């Protein structure tokens, strides 16, 4: 299977630069897998569309202010340090831009209280292991010095304080709990506390997993044969309570609705490793593409994904590639907004 088979043309003006006025006002394309029908809704219709006999599973990871802007100590050259994953102590896996200006031992000063020392280059383009230099709690330091790591297709060159404040609030789910992600699980951005409460009141069971979104989710597929692509490892956690809820729900024949591709990969990885959903702290390198057979999830709420991405391949495995591309064509014709701050689809 070739990566070029997952390409499509998207008018630039359909890439959402700002979130919808209200989370629940996003448009939602509903895909019926069996009948191959497509319906146009809004996200606030989700309460009526989710069957009572369902369990909804969401990823409660929280985005950390992982993008750091600094200067090379000896020359003053501007350098960006993008934190990907904490390794041990104060060492982090990062992407540095421009990488060619950095060598082992380079100190990048972010502020008076935070600097980064380049330790060693990794295999990834622009990848470096750095040691952060600071005192106190790292998350508190990052909140004072870091920036929300919006994807590159959201342009913020001239962002004012109001826009920055908006991003801090809206590039985060309302149920986000533990900081550790470098990107939001964007399918969850449409939920409000009120919608979650209405679903609970209706009798829909709700459970949470945690997958810290890293480079693996967004790394482009650079090889033409997709079988040669290797996913980056991302850590996830399933609690005792969530494992019990999911196993009981599945035993009762309830539909499992995953919110976002990260939730899908968490649950499908756990099942592949253990033959069931069990409490664990593990990692996923699972690459889902057609004709993958899903063992755990039945339905999916997800955003519209980039051309040639592993995420587009995952939804194609669930709904069928031709049906997904038909839906994307219809979404483009109806001016749906794409990617992180965009509209969503419900595959059922």
C-alpha contacts under 8 A as a table, 3 or more apart, distances in Angstrom:
res1	aa1	res2	aa2	distance
1	X	5	X	7.54
1	X	225	X	5.97
1	X	226	X	6.11
1	X	227	X	7.36
2	X	5	X	5.57
2	X	6	X	7.72
2	X	224	X	5.39
2	X	225	X	4.77
2	X	226	X	5.73
3	X	6	X	5.57
3	X	7	X	7.30
3	X	221	X	7.24
3	X	223	X	7.37
3	X	224	X	5.18
3	X	225	X	6.24
3	X	226	X	5.72
3	X	308	X	5.75
4	X	7	X	5.39
4	X	224	X	6.94
4	X	308	X	6.73
5	X	308	X	7.76
6	X	307	X	6.14
6	X	308	X	4.82
6	X	309	X	7.57
6	X	312	X	7.20
6	X	313	X	7.13
7	X	307	X	4.76
7	X	308	X	5.12
8	X	307	X	5.75
9	X	307	X	7.88
10	X	14	X	7.14
10	X	332	X	7.28
11	X	14	X	5.74
11	X	15	X	7.68
12	X	15	X	5.68
13	X	16	X	7.62
14	X	332	X	7.68
14	X	335	X	6.63
14	X	336	X	6.77
14	X	337	X	5.01
14	X	338	X	5.86
15	X	153	X	7.49
15	X	154	X	7.87
15	X	337	X	5.89
15	X	338	X	4.90
15	X	339	X	6.39
15	X	342	X	7.19
16	X	19	X	7.05
16	X	154	X	7.35
16	X	337	X	5.37
16	X	338	X	5.71
16	X	339	X	6.66
16	X	340	X	7.37
16	X	341	X	5.41
16	X	342	X	5.15
17	X	153	X	7.95
17	X	154	X	5.21
17	X	155	X	6.84
17	X	341	X	6.71
18	X	341	X	6.04
19	X	22	X	7.77
19	X	23	X	7.44
19	X	170	X	7.07
19	X	341	X	4.80
19	X	342	X	6.78
20	X	23	X	5.98
20	X	25	X	6.50
20	X	26	X	5.96
20	X	341	X	7.38
20	X	342	X	7.56
21	X	25	X	7.07
22	X	25	X	5.37
22	X	26	X	7.53
23	X	26	X	6.37
23	X	189	X	6.66
23	X	190	X	4.60
23	X	191	X	6.48
23	X	192	X	6.80
24	X	42	X	7.38
24	X	43	X	5.16
24	X	44	X	5.13
24	X	190	X	5.25
24	X	191	X	6.28
24	X	192	X	6.83
25	X	42	X	6.10
25	X	43	X	6.05
25	X	44	X	6.51
25	X	190	X	7.94
26	X	42	X	5.78
26	X	43	X	5.63
26	X	190	X	6.98
26	X	342	X	7.33
26	X	343	X	5.14
26	X	344	X	7.21
27	X	40	X	7.48
27	X	41	X	5.98
27	X	42	X	4.23
27	X	43	X	5.91
27	X	336	X	6.99
27	X	343	X	5.17
27	X	344	X	6.48
28	X	40	X	6.23
28	X	41	X	4.97
28	X	42	X	4.79
28	X	43	X	5.43
28	X	343	X	6.06
28	X	344	X	4.86
28	X	345	X	4.99
28	X	346	X	6.87
29	X	38	X	6.87
29	X	39	X	5.88
29	X	40	X	4.98
29	X	41	X	6.05
29	X	42	X	7.85
29	X	327	X	7.85
29	X	331	X	7.40
29	X	344	X	6.41
29	X	345	X	4.45
29	X	346	X	6.26
30	X	38	X	5.60
30	X	39	X	4.98
30	X	40	X	6.30
30	X	41	X	6.98
30	X	345	X	5.61
30	X	346	X	4.77
30	X	347	X	6.11
30	X	348	X	7.50
31	X	36	X	6.86
31	X	37	X	6.11
31	X	38	X	4.87
31	X	39	X	6.72
31	X	327	X	7.62
31	X	345	X	7.20
31	X	346	X	6.07
31	X	347	X	4.77
31	X	348	X	6.12
32	X	35	X	5.74
32	X	36	X	5.28
32	X	37	X	5.25
32	X	38	X	6.39
32	X	347	X	6.32
32	X	348	X	5.26
33	X	36	X	5.26
33	X	37	X	7.49
33	X	319	X	5.71
33	X	347	X	6.79
33	X	348	X	5.91
36	X	323	X	6.97
38	X	327	X	7.12
41	X	45	X	6.57
42	X	45	X	5.62
42	X	46	X	7.71
43	X	46	X	5.51
43	X	190	X	6.88
43	X	344	X	7.77
44	X	47	X	6.78
44	X	195	X	7.41
45	X	48	X	5.63
45	X	49	X	6.47
46	X	49	X	4.92
46	X	50	X	6.09
47	X	50	X	5.77
47	X	195	X	6.93
47	X	198	X	6.85
47	X	199	X	5.88
48	X	51	X	7.68
50	X	54	X	7.23
50	X	204	X	7.92
51	X	54	X	5.71
51	X	204	X	7.45
52	X	202	X	6.41
52	X	203	X	5.58
52	X	204	X	5.11
53	X	203	X	7.67
53	X	204	X	6.60
53	X	254	X	5.27
53	X	255	X	6.59
54	X	204	X	5.58
54	X	205	X	6.47
54	X	249	X	7.67
54	X	254	X	4.96
54	X	255	X	4.59
54	X	256	X	5.84
54	X	257	X	7.00
55	X	204	X	5.86
55	X	205	X	4.57
55	X	206	X	5.69
55	X	207	X	7.31
55	X	246	X	7.33
55	X	249	X	6.73
55	X	254	X	6.67
55	X	255	X	6.23
55	X	256	X	5.03
55	X	257	X	6.14
56	X	204	X	7.07
56	X	205	X	6.13
56	X	206	X	4.85
56	X	207	X	6.27
56	X	256	X	6.12
56	X	257	X	4.84
56	X	258	X	6.06
56	X	259	X	7.22
57	X	206	X	5.95
57	X	207	X	4.83
57	X	208	X	5.42
57	X	209	X	7.10
57	X	256	X	7.33
57	X	257	X	6.24
57	X	258	X	5.05
57	X	259	X	6.07
57	X	263	X	7.07
58	X	188	X	7.20
58	X	206	X	7.81
58	X	207	X	6.46
58	X	208	X	4.87
58	X	209	X	6.21
58	X	258	X	6.43
58	X	259	X	5.09
58	X	260	X	7.40
58	X	263	X	6.29
59	X	176	X	7.94
59	X	185	X	6.90
59	X	188	X	7.74
59	X	208	X	5.68
59	X	209	X	4.96
59	X	210	X	5.07
59	X	211	X	6.40
59	X	259	X	7.18
59	X	260	X	7.62
59	X	262	X	7.07
59	X	263	X	5.67
60	X	173	X	7.59
60	X	175	X	5.91
60	X	176	X	4.57
60	X	177	X	5.57
60	X	178	X	7.12
60	X	208	X	6.15
60	X	209	X	6.28
60	X	210	X	5.42
60	X	211	X	7.79
61	X	176	X	5.38
61	X	177	X	5.80
61	X	178	X	5.33
61	X	179	X	6.16
61	X	180	X	6.70
61	X	181	X	6.41
61	X	184	X	7.80
61	X	185	X	7.65
61	X	210	X	5.25
61	X	211	X	6.18
61	X	212	X	5.89
61	X	213	X	7.83
62	X	172	X	6.67
62	X	173	X	7.60
62	X	176	X	4.80
62	X	177	X	5.61
62	X	178	X	5.18
62	X	179	X	4.23
62	X	180	X	6.05
62	X	181	X	5.83
62	X	184	X	7.10
62	X	212	X	7.85
63	X	66	X	8.00
63	X	148	X	7.51
63	X	171	X	7.82
63	X	172	X	6.48
63	X	179	X	5.61
63	X	180	X	6.13
63	X	181	X	4.56
63	X	182	X	5.61
63	X	183	X	5.85
63	X	184	X	5.81
64	X	139	X	7.69
64	X	142	X	7.70
64	X	143	X	7.86
64	X	148	X	6.82
64	X	149	X	7.96
64	X	179	X	5.49
64	X	180	X	5.94
64	X	181	X	5.96
64	X	182	X	6.21
65	X	68	X	7.92
65	X	142	X	5.94
65	X	143	X	6.12
65	X	146	X	4.72
65	X	147	X	4.61
65	X	148	X	4.51
65	X	149	X	6.38
65	X	182	X	7.70
66	X	82	X	5.75
66	X	83	X	5.00
66	X	84	X	7.37
66	X	142	X	7.27
66	X	146	X	5.92
66	X	147	X	6.20
66	X	148	X	6.34
66	X	149	X	5.82
66	X	182	X	6.09
67	X	80	X	7.18
67	X	81	X	6.14
67	X	82	X	4.64
67	X	83	X	6.44
67	X	146	X	5.58
67	X	147	X	4.99
67	X	148	X	6.33
67	X	149	X	5.27
68	X	80	X	5.75
68	X	81	X	5.06
68	X	82	X	6.11
68	X	83	X	7.82
68	X	110	X	6.69
68	X	145	X	7.03
68	X	146	X	5.06
68	X	147	X	6.34
69	X	78	X	7.41
69	X	79	X	6.16
69	X	80	X	4.71
69	X	81	X	6.40
69	X	110	X	5.97
69	X	146	X	7.62
70	X	78	X	5.93
70	X	79	X	5.30
70	X	80	X	6.14
70	X	81	X	7.56
70	X	108	X	5.91
70	X	109	X	5.20
70	X	110	X	4.07
70	X	111	X	7.24
71	X	75	X	7.80
71	X	76	X	4.96
71	X	77	X	5.26
71	X	78	X	4.52
71	X	79	X	5.41
71	X	108	X	5.37
71	X	109	X	5.31
71	X	110	X	6.59
72	X	75	X	5.65
72	X	76	X	4.89
72	X	77	X	5.18
72	X	78	X	6.48
72	X	79	X	6.61
72	X	106	X	7.20
72	X	107	X	6.09
72	X	108	X	4.55
72	X	109	X	6.28
73	X	76	X	5.78
73	X	106	X	7.69
73	X	107	X	5.66
73	X	108	X	5.66
73	X	109	X	5.95
74	X	107	X	7.99
79	X	96	X	7.09
79	X	97	X	5.83
79	X	98	X	6.34
79	X	108	X	7.19
80	X	96	X	5.68
80	X	97	X	5.11
80	X	98	X	7.26
81	X	94	X	6.54
81	X	95	X	6.00
81	X	96	X	4.74
81	X	97	X	6.68
82	X	94	X	5.34
82	X	95	X	5.07
82	X	96	X	6.27
82	X	149	X	7.91
83	X	86	X	7.85
83	X	92	X	6.65
83	X	93	X	6.37
83	X	94	X	4.56
83	X	95	X	6.74
83	X	182	X	7.39
84	X	92	X	7.09
84	X	93	X	5.44
84	X	94	X	5.06
84	X	95	X	7.24
84	X	181	X	7.96
84	X	182	X	6.29
84	X	214	X	6.11
84	X	215	X	6.98
85	X	92	X	5.63
85	X	93	X	5.15
85	X	94	X	7.08
85	X	180	X	7.78
85	X	214	X	7.34
86	X	89	X	7.80
86	X	90	X	7.46
86	X	91	X	6.26
86	X	92	X	4.42
86	X	93	X	6.32
87	X	90	X	7.58
87	X	91	X	5.47
87	X	92	X	5.21
87	X	93	X	6.72
88	X	91	X	5.48
88	X	92	X	7.42
90	X	131	X	5.41
90	X	132	X	5.40
90	X	133	X	7.46
91	X	129	X	6.70
91	X	130	X	5.60
91	X	131	X	4.38
91	X	132	X	6.38
92	X	129	X	5.64
92	X	130	X	5.45
92	X	131	X	6.34
92	X	132	X	7.50
93	X	127	X	7.30
93	X	128	X	6.14
93	X	129	X	4.74
93	X	130	X	6.62
94	X	127	X	5.71
94	X	128	X	5.31
94	X	129	X	6.02
94	X	130	X	6.92
95	X	99	X	7.97
95	X	125	X	7.76
95	X	126	X	5.17
95	X	127	X	4.48
95	X	128	X	5.97
96	X	99	X	5.14
96	X	126	X	5.30
96	X	127	X	6.30
96	X	128	X	6.68
97	X	100	X	7.92
97	X	126	X	6.54
98	X	101	X	6.04
98	X	102	X	7.69
98	X	126	X	7.43
99	X	102	X	5.50
99	X	126	X	5.10
99	X	127	X	7.82
100	X	103	X	7.63
102	X	106	X	5.97
102	X	118	X	7.35
103	X	106	X	5.62
103	X	118	X	6.79
104	X	118	X	5.31
104	X	119	X	5.30
104	X	120	X	5.87
104	X	121	X	7.76
105	X	117	X	5.99
105	X	118	X	5.26
105	X	119	X	6.01
106	X	117	X	5.68
106	X	118	X	5.32
107	X	115	X	6.79
107	X	116	X	5.72
107	X	117	X	4.50
107	X	118	X	6.52
108	X	115	X	5.56
108	X	116	X	5.07
108	X	117	X	6.27
108	X	118	X	7.95
109	X	112	X	7.56
109	X	114	X	6.59
109	X	115	X	4.36
109	X	116	X	6.46
110	X	113	X	7.77
110	X	114	X	5.43
110	X	115	X	5.18
110	X	116	X	7.44
110	X	145	X	7.32
111	X	114	X	5.17
111	X	115	X	6.71
111	X	145	X	7.11
112	X	115	X	7.84
113	X	133	X	7.92
113	X	134	X	5.78
113	X	135	X	7.35
113	X	141	X	7.74
114	X	132	X	7.07
114	X	133	X	5.68
114	X	134	X	5.03
114	X	141	X	7.47
114	X	145	X	7.68
115	X	132	X	5.85
115	X	133	X	5.04
115	X	134	X	6.88
116	X	130	X	6.08
116	X	131	X	5.64
116	X	132	X	4.49
116	X	133	X	5.88
117	X	130	X	5.30
117	X	131	X	5.11
117	X	132	X	6.35
117	X	133	X	7.40
118	X	128	X	6.69
118	X	129	X	6.35
118	X	130	X	4.50
118	X	131	X	6.61
119	X	128	X	7.15
119	X	129	X	5.49
119	X	130	X	5.12
119	X	131	X	6.70
120	X	128	X	5.70
120	X	129	X	5.28
120	X	130	X	7.17
121	X	126	X	7.88
121	X	127	X	5.95
121	X	128	X	4.40
121	X	129	X	6.28
122	X	125	X	7.87
122	X	126	X	7.87
122	X	127	X	5.04
122	X	128	X	5.32
122	X	129	X	6.90
123	X	127	X	6.58
124	X	127	X	4.77
134	X	138	X	7.65
134	X	141	X	7.76
135	X	138	X	7.85
136	X	140	X	7.92
136	X	141	X	7.46
137	X	140	X	5.44
137	X	141	X	6.29
138	X	141	X	4.98
138	X	142	X	6.06
139	X	142	X	5.00
139	X	143	X	6.15
140	X	143	X	5.15
140	X	144	X	6.50
141	X	144	X	5.28
141	X	145	X	6.22
141	X	146	X	7.96
142	X	145	X	5.00
142	X	146	X	4.81
143	X	146	X	5.66
143	X	147	X	7.73
148	X	167	X	7.03
148	X	168	X	6.36
148	X	171	X	7.84
149	X	182	X	6.28
149	X	183	X	6.54
150	X	154	X	6.50
150	X	171	X	7.89
150	X	183	X	7.12
151	X	154	X	5.77
151	X	183	X	7.77
151	X	340	X	7.87
152	X	155	X	6.69
156	X	159	X	4.95
159	X	162	X	7.98
159	X	163	X	5.80
159	X	164	X	6.53
160	X	163	X	5.42
160	X	164	X	6.37
161	X	164	X	5.01
161	X	165	X	6.07
162	X	165	X	5.09
162	X	166	X	6.13
163	X	166	X	4.91
163	X	167	X	6.21
164	X	167	X	5.14
164	X	168	X	6.31
165	X	168	X	5.15
165	X	169	X	6.43
166	X	169	X	5.25
166	X	170	X	5.84
167	X	170	X	5.16
167	X	171	X	5.28
168	X	171	X	5.99
168	X	172	X	7.14
169	X	172	X	6.07
170	X	173	X	7.23
170	X	189	X	7.29
171	X	184	X	6.28
171	X	186	X	7.86
171	X	189	X	7.17
171	X	341	X	7.90
172	X	176	X	6.60
172	X	184	X	6.03
172	X	189	X	6.51
173	X	176	X	5.19
173	X	184	X	7.50
173	X	185	X	7.77
173	X	186	X	7.83
173	X	188	X	5.77
173	X	189	X	4.87
173	X	190	X	7.84
173	X	191	X	7.30
174	X	189	X	7.39
174	X	191	X	7.08
174	X	192	X	6.30
174	X	193	X	6.69
175	X	193	X	7.83
176	X	179	X	7.99
180	X	212	X	5.48
180	X	213	X	7.66
181	X	184	X	6.87
181	X	211	X	7.95
181	X	212	X	4.54
181	X	213	X	4.71
181	X	214	X	6.26
182	X	212	X	7.61
182	X	213	X	5.93
182	X	214	X	5.73
183	X	213	X	5.81
183	X	214	X	7.00
184	X	189	X	8.00
184	X	213	X	7.16
185	X	188	X	6.04
185	X	189	X	7.42
185	X	213	X	7.21
185	X	260	X	6.35
185	X	261	X	7.92
185	X	262	X	6.80
186	X	189	X	5.22
186	X	190	X	7.98
186	X	260	X	7.02
186	X	302	X	7.66
186	X	303	X	6.77
186	X	340	X	5.54
186	X	341	X	7.43
187	X	190	X	6.58
187	X	259	X	6.03
187	X	260	X	4.96
187	X	301	X	6.31
187	X	302	X	4.73
187	X	303	X	5.33
187	X	344	X	6.91
188	X	191	X	5.70
188	X	259	X	6.26
188	X	260	X	6.82
191	X	195	X	6.32
191	X	196	X	6.94
192	X	195	X	5.25
192	X	196	X	6.41
193	X	196	X	5.17
193	X	197	X	6.15
194	X	197	X	5.06
194	X	198	X	6.17
195	X	198	X	5.04
195	X	199	X	6.24
196	X	199	X	5.17
196	X	200	X	6.29
197	X	200	X	5.02
197	X	201	X	6.08
198	X	201	X	4.98
198	X	202	X	6.13
199	X	202	X	5.00
199	X	203	X	6.48
199	X	204	X	5.41
199	X	205	X	7.93
200	X	203	X	5.11
200	X	204	X	5.14
200	X	205	X	6.35
200	X	206	X	7.20
201	X	204	X	7.41
207	X	242	X	5.54
207	X	245	X	7.13
207	X	246	X	7.75
208	X	238	X	7.81
208	X	242	X	6.31
209	X	236	X	7.51
209	X	237	X	6.12
209	X	238	X	5.20
209	X	239	X	7.18
209	X	242	X	7.11
209	X	263	X	6.96
209	X	266	X	7.62
210	X	236	X	5.34
210	X	237	X	5.13
210	X	238	X	6.68
210	X	263	X	7.90
211	X	234	X	6.97
211	X	235	X	5.83
211	X	236	X	4.06
211	X	237	X	6.46
211	X	262	X	6.47
211	X	263	X	7.21
211	X	266	X	6.69
212	X	234	X	6.30
212	X	235	X	5.83
212	X	236	X	6.28
213	X	216	X	7.57
213	X	217	X	6.58
213	X	234	X	6.56
213	X	262	X	7.36
214	X	217	X	6.16
214	X	218	X	7.55
214	X	232	X	7.83
214	X	233	X	7.95
214	X	234	X	6.04
215	X	218	X	5.43
215	X	219	X	5.46
215	X	232	X	6.36
216	X	219	X	5.46
216	X	231	X	5.21
216	X	232	X	4.05
216	X	233	X	6.20
216	X	234	X	6.62
216	X	285	X	7.63
217	X	231	X	7.70
217	X	232	X	7.69
217	X	262	X	7.76
217	X	310	X	7.31
217	X	311	X	7.37
218	X	309	X	7.35
218	X	310	X	7.61
219	X	231	X	7.82
219	X	232	X	7.90
219	X	309	X	7.97
220	X	308	X	7.51
220	X	309	X	6.10
220	X	310	X	7.62
221	X	224	X	7.80
221	X	226	X	7.15
221	X	229	X	6.25
221	X	308	X	6.81
221	X	309	X	6.41
221	X	310	X	7.11
222	X	229	X	7.45
223	X	226	X	6.28
223	X	228	X	6.47
223	X	229	X	6.41
225	X	228	X	5.87
225	X	229	X	7.64
226	X	229	X	5.37
230	X	285	X	7.72
230	X	287	X	7.63
231	X	285	X	5.20
231	X	286	X	6.82
231	X	287	X	6.31
232	X	285	X	5.94
233	X	283	X	6.17
233	X	284	X	5.51
233	X	285	X	4.83
234	X	283	X	5.35
234	X	284	X	5.32
234	X	285	X	6.73
235	X	281	X	7.42
235	X	282	X	5.80
235	X	283	X	4.14
235	X	284	X	6.30
236	X	266	X	6.51
236	X	281	X	5.91
236	X	282	X	5.52
236	X	283	X	5.59
236	X	284	X	7.16
237	X	279	X	7.46
237	X	280	X	5.70
237	X	281	X	4.43
237	X	282	X	6.34
238	X	242	X	6.37
238	X	243	X	6.53
238	X	278	X	7.06
238	X	279	X	4.91
238	X	280	X	5.33
238	X	281	X	6.58
239	X	242	X	5.24
239	X	243	X	6.18
239	X	278	X	7.90
239	X	279	X	4.88
239	X	280	X	6.78
240	X	243	X	5.20
240	X	244	X	6.14
240	X	278	X	7.09
240	X	279	X	4.81
241	X	244	X	5.24
241	X	245	X	6.17
242	X	245	X	5.07
242	X	246	X	6.11
242	X	279	X	7.66
243	X	246	X	5.31
243	X	247	X	6.11
243	X	277	X	5.42
243	X	278	X	5.09
243	X	279	X	5.67
244	X	247	X	5.29
244	X	248	X	6.02
244	X	278	X	7.71
245	X	248	X	5.29
245	X	249	X	6.00
246	X	249	X	5.04
246	X	250	X	6.07
246	X	256	X	7.91
246	X	277	X	7.18
247	X	250	X	5.18
247	X	251	X	6.08
247	X	276	X	7.65
247	X	277	X	6.55
248	X	251	X	5.06
248	X	252	X	6.30
249	X	252	X	5.16
249	X	253	X	6.42
249	X	254	X	5.22
249	X	255	X	7.75
249	X	256	X	7.89
250	X	253	X	5.00
250	X	254	X	5.41
250	X	255	X	7.20
250	X	256	X	7.48
251	X	254	X	7.51
255	X	297	X	7.60
255	X	298	X	5.89
255	X	299	X	7.40
256	X	296	X	7.16
256	X	297	X	5.16
256	X	298	X	5.29
256	X	299	X	6.39
257	X	297	X	6.21
257	X	298	X	5.98
257	X	299	X	4.58
257	X	300	X	5.42
257	X	301	X	7.36
258	X	261	X	7.65
258	X	263	X	5.89
258	X	264	X	6.01
258	X	297	X	6.40
258	X	298	X	7.80
258	X	299	X	6.29
258	X	300	X	4.89
258	X	301	X	6.38
259	X	263	X	6.20
259	X	264	X	7.72
259	X	300	X	5.92
259	X	301	X	4.89
259	X	302	X	6.43
260	X	263	X	5.54
260	X	264	X	6.68
260	X	300	X	6.79
260	X	301	X	5.84
260	X	302	X	4.91
260	X	303	X	7.59
261	X	264	X	4.91
261	X	265	X	6.21
261	X	302	X	6.84
261	X	311	X	6.83
261	X	314	X	7.50
262	X	265	X	5.15
262	X	266	X	6.16
263	X	266	X	5.08
263	X	267	X	6.27
264	X	267	X	5.42
264	X	268	X	5.99
264	X	297	X	6.83
265	X	268	X	5.21
265	X	269	X	5.75
265	X	284	X	7.12
265	X	286	X	6.47
265	X	288	X	7.89
266	X	269	X	5.32
266	X	270	X	6.23
266	X	284	X	6.80
267	X	270	X	5.17
267	X	271	X	6.26
267	X	277	X	6.99
267	X	296	X	6.64
267	X	297	X	7.70
268	X	271	X	5.15
268	X	272	X	6.15
268	X	294	X	7.12
268	X	295	X	6.54
268	X	296	X	6.17
268	X	297	X	7.72
269	X	272	X	5.10
269	X	273	X	6.18
269	X	284	X	6.14
269	X	286	X	6.35
270	X	273	X	5.20
270	X	274	X	5.96
270	X	275	X	7.49
270	X	276	X	6.93
270	X	277	X	5.85
270	X	278	X	7.20
271	X	274	X	5.30
271	X	275	X	4.68
271	X	276	X	4.73
271	X	277	X	5.61
271	X	295	X	7.19
271	X	296	X	7.31
272	X	275	X	5.76
272	X	276	X	7.81
274	X	277	X	7.06
274	X	278	X	7.29
287	X	310	X	7.20
287	X	314	X	7.85
288	X	292	X	6.25
288	X	310	X	7.42
288	X	313	X	6.81
288	X	314	X	5.03
288	X	317	X	7.11
289	X	292	X	5.77
289	X	310	X	7.48
289	X	313	X	4.85
289	X	314	X	5.04
289	X	315	X	8.00
289	X	316	X	6.98
289	X	317	X	5.23
290	X	313	X	6.87
290	X	314	X	7.33
290	X	316	X	6.42
290	X	317	X	4.15
290	X	318	X	7.82
290	X	320	X	7.63
290	X	321	X	7.69
291	X	317	X	5.59
292	X	317	X	5.79
292	X	318	X	7.81
293	X	317	X	7.82
294	X	297	X	6.30
294	X	298	X	7.73
294	X	318	X	7.52
297	X	300	X	7.61
298	X	348	X	7.25
299	X	346	X	7.53
299	X	347	X	5.61
299	X	348	X	4.74
300	X	346	X	5.81
300	X	347	X	5.13
300	X	348	X	6.66
301	X	344	X	7.15
301	X	345	X	5.84
301	X	346	X	4.50
301	X	347	X	6.34
302	X	344	X	5.61
302	X	345	X	5.47
302	X	346	X	6.50
302	X	347	X	8.00
303	X	338	X	7.38
303	X	339	X	6.29
303	X	340	X	7.06
303	X	342	X	6.97
303	X	343	X	6.16
303	X	344	X	4.11
303	X	345	X	5.95
304	X	312	X	7.96
304	X	328	X	7.80
304	X	338	X	5.40
304	X	339	X	5.27
304	X	340	X	7.98
304	X	342	X	7.38
304	X	343	X	7.08
304	X	344	X	6.08
304	X	345	X	7.21
305	X	309	X	7.03
305	X	311	X	6.23
305	X	312	X	5.55
305	X	338	X	7.20
305	X	339	X	5.62
306	X	309	X	5.55
306	X	311	X	7.69
306	X	312	X	6.83
306	X	339	X	6.87
307	X	312	X	6.97
308	X	312	X	6.85
308	X	313	X	7.70
309	X	312	X	5.32
309	X	313	X	6.57
310	X	313	X	4.97
310	X	314	X	6.22
311	X	314	X	4.98
311	X	315	X	6.47
312	X	315	X	5.39
312	X	316	X	6.15
313	X	316	X	4.99
313	X	317	X	6.26
313	X	321	X	7.86
314	X	317	X	5.15
314	X	318	X	6.62
315	X	318	X	5.05
315	X	319	X	6.15
315	X	320	X	7.64
315	X	321	X	7.88
315	X	324	X	7.31
316	X	319	X	5.39
316	X	320	X	4.77
316	X	321	X	4.28
316	X	322	X	7.81
316	X	323	X	7.86
316	X	324	X	5.91
317	X	320	X	5.57
317	X	321	X	6.75
319	X	323	X	6.48
319	X	324	X	6.40
319	X	347	X	6.97
320	X	323	X	5.41
320	X	324	X	6.21
321	X	324	X	5.15
321	X	325	X	6.20
322	X	325	X	5.21
322	X	326	X	6.14
323	X	326	X	5.03
323	X	327	X	6.16
324	X	327	X	5.03
324	X	328	X	6.14
325	X	328	X	4.98
325	X	329	X	6.12
326	X	329	X	5.16
326	X	330	X	6.32
327	X	330	X	5.06
327	X	331	X	6.09
328	X	331	X	4.93
328	X	332	X	6.17
329	X	332	X	5.19
329	X	333	X	6.24
330	X	333	X	5.05
330	X	334	X	6.19
331	X	334	X	5.12
331	X	335	X	6.21
331	X	336	X	5.17
332	X	335	X	5.10
332	X	336	X	5.85
333	X	336	X	7.81
336	X	342	X	7.48
336	X	343	X	6.22
337	X	341	X	7.73
337	X	342	X	4.43
337	X	343	X	5.22
338	X	341	X	7.15
338	X	342	X	4.44
338	X	343	X	6.11
339	X	342	X	5.10
339	X	343	X	7.56
